[in-house]
């Protein structure tokens, strides 16, 4: 069965290697529904908090704080989805020979690095804007490099766990 572009994007983004069967679809839909409900609650609460805090503090500080909070909520949601995928073993690769293992290994590395760069870029930009606003622009580059190196180490250990004999 041919997978749609959306299914391919979901599998690539979350690192799902198994076929997207009924079990995988149910797991992803259940976790996605939980995340969606919590995001709706968060959006409503943050809108009210934004209105109240703007009357007490500088609007620029409140908006910057909200951007940072949104970034952390996104990272929490992504971590939750990753935990669900690992718990249900949807990220396990099954290969039958050495050639297939090498192909899946290359796909894994490329997929994880692309997703990491995209996620880290989206997460670090608002933080860097906030640091610049606070006058701490020189301290964002070491943080970015440290996060990137840490994530690369995590990708390598995940690669070793899944593809090394």
PyMOL commands that set and color helices and strands:
alter all, ss='L'
color gray80, all
select helices_A, chain A and resi 5-14+22-56+59-87+98-133+137-163
alter helices_A, ss='H'
color red, helices_A
deselect
rebuild
show_as cartoon
